[in-house]
Amino acid sequence: MRKQYSFVTQWELKAPLKEVWDAIYNSLEWPEWWKGVCEVTEIKKNDSNGINGVRKYTWKSILPYKLAFTMRLTENEYLKHMRGISFGELEGQGEWFFSEHNGIIHIRYNWEVVTNKRWMNYLSFLLKPLFSINHNVVMHWGAKGLAKKLNTTLLKG
């Protein structure tokens, strides 16, 4: 039976909103600054509305395995929100939310997925806490990498 996971990640940093948005939206560049992102391959370009593009992501983490899944960008509300649907080893959806208050950019990422790797599902009763820690570590790497890329200080992440 497939296991469901729900994660909420929050980052805060002082940087121009457009630069933050561009760094997240341009995921083909993630391997340059986000430790843990091994590869991002474009399968289909976004349409004129900036959506419906498909990209394959390969991730590594502190645990001794890699995960690969494909995402299709389904929503893009410029500088505010983007949403994608994942399929492959992880199925579900991811949503980025962006806001700015007093020059501080607040980013929230919601990740709702089920696993399709048999060993992950079989051992979930034992490994679920480690999967959660692992996710948090990888997301922290992303926050640190984004702050470094934008030459700013990470306030939360």
N, C-alpha and C positions, 0 to 999 in steps of 0.2 A: 504494500500500500504506500502511495506517495505521501510524503510528509510536507506540511505547510509551514512556512516561516514568514514572519512579519518583522520588519526592521524599520526603525525611524532614526535617521541620522540628522544632526543639526550642526552646522558650521556658522561661524561669524568671523568676518574680517573687514578691515577698512581698506576699500579699493573702489574704483569706479564700477558701478553696476554693469555697464556694458562690457567691461573687460572680464568680469566674473562670468557673465552670461556667455560671452564668446568662448571662453576657455572650456566651459562645460558643454556647450552646444557642439563645439568642434571636437568631437570625441576621437576622431582619427589621430589627433595629436596627444591624446592621453598617455600613451606609452612614453612620451618624452618627459613627462613631469609627474606621473602618478605611479609610484612604486606598486607593483602587483599587477599592473595591466601589461600583459605580455605582448598582445597584438590586437589591433582593431582593423578589420578588413571591410571595406565598403562593397556591398553586394549590389545595392541599388541606390542611386542618388535621390536626395529629397526632391520633391516636386517644387513648382513655383511658389507654393505656400509654405515651403520649408518643412514639410512633413512627408510621411510615407517612405522615407529612406530606410534601407535595411543594412545593418552592420553586424558583423560577427565579432564577438569579444572573447578573448582568452585571458583568463586571470590566474594568478598564482598567489599563494598566501603563506602564512606561517605554518600551515599544515602541509603535509607532503603530498599534495595533489594539485591538479589544475582543473578548472571548470571552463567550459566553452558553451556559449549560448548566443543566439541571434536575437536582435531587437529591431522592431519596426517602430519608428517615431510616429505616433498617432495624433498628438496634439502639440501645438506650439503657439503659446501666447507670449509674444516677444517681451523679454525682460521680466516676465512674471512666472510662467509655468510651462513645463514640457512633460509629456507623458509618453511612455513606450510600452509595447507589449513584447515579452520575451518568450522564446521557444527554444527547444533543444534540451540541454542538461538541466536547465532551470526554466520553468514556465510560470508566467504571471505578468506582473506589471511593475514598472518603476516610474515614480513621479518626482520631478524637481520643482520646488517652489522657491521663488526669489522675492525678497523685499528689502527696502532700504529705510533705515530710521537713524537720523542724526549722523549720516555719513557711514554708518555701519551696515554692511550687507549681511542679511540673514538668509541662510540657505537651509532648506529642509528637504531631505530625500526619503521618500517612502518606498519600500521594496517589499512586495508581497509575492512570494513565489512558492512553488512546489518543486521538489527534487525528482529528477527522473533517473538518477544513477542508482542502480539496484543496491550497491553496497551502502550508500548513504541512507537509503530508506530502511534497509535491514538493521543497520547499527544506530539508527536515530535515537533510540531510547538511551543509548550510552553516550553518543557524540553530540547531541543537540546543544548542550551548553558550550562545547568547543566550537561548534559552527557559529554560534552567536558571538563569541569572543573573536573568532577569526574574522567575521564580517566587520566588527568594530575596528579591528586593527587595520584592515585594508582601507576602510573609509577614513581612518585617521591619517594613513599614508597619503590619501587623496587630498585631505585638507592641508596637510603640511606641504605637499607638492604644489598645490594651487597657490598658497601664500608665497612660496619661494618663486614660483613662476611670475607672480604679479608684484614681487618685491615689496611685500607688506608683512605685517604681523598677524598671525593667526590668533584670534581672540577666543574662539571656541571651536573644538573639533577633535 
